[in-house]
Amino acid sequence: MKELKSRLQTTSQLPLSRQTVINIFLSNIWVKNDLLNVLKPHDLSLEQFNVLRILRGQKGNPINLQDIQERMVNKMSNTTRLVDKLILKGFVNRHQCEENRRKIEIFITSDGLNLLKKLDTVVDKTEQSITSNLSQIELKNLNELLLKLKQKKQ
């Protein structure tokens, strides 16, 4: 863990639990930055990209803001603001439901689908690059460990 001590500029011995938490935070930042670098030329945030992928997964069917929010990776995102920005960019449309005027339906546009089609390859390559130092077995183990970590005892 010399690398972590050097990064934190400390000579103190950190408890293994703290080292782990700090490494998870640093890894999160590193992964986000790599993905943001891919999305930046398209003026997209990770959260906007996530909304577009959720909408594409609807296969042309509408979805409401609450359902989008439930599926978001980052639950802290302001979904209304994200959708508004995507509407301004022409990637999403919003319609008022005919049967229930209080219900707002969100659709991805053809421009949004085309953008995702362009981004699919570059995002896949970035994700593969991020994980390239790990074997398939290590990736599977890492995923299992991360899931186990989230199932902490109550």
HUJO-V780113 format. One line per field, one symbol per residue. ss: DSSP state (A for helix, B for strand, O for the rest). burial: I if it has 24 or more other ideal C-beta (glycine too) atoms within 12 Angstrom, else O. A space follows every 50 residues. Layout:
BEGIN
ss: ???
burial: ???
END
This chain:
BEGIN
ss: OAAAAAAAOOOOOOOAAAAAAAAAAAAAAAAAAAAAAAAAOOOOOAAAAA AAAAAAOOOOOOBOAAAAAAAOOOOOOOAAAAAAAAAAOOOBBBBBOOOO OOOBBBBBOAAAAAAAAAAAAAAAAAAAAAOOOOOAAAAAAAAAAAAAAA OOOO
burial: OOOOOOOOOOOOOOOOOOOOOOIOOOOOOOOIOIIOOIIOOIOIIIIIII IIIIIIOOOOOIIIIOOIIOIIOOOOIOIOOIIOOIIOIOIIIIOOOOOO OOOIIIIIIOOIIOIIOOIOOIIOOIOOOOOOOOOOOOOOOOOOOOOOOO OOOO
END
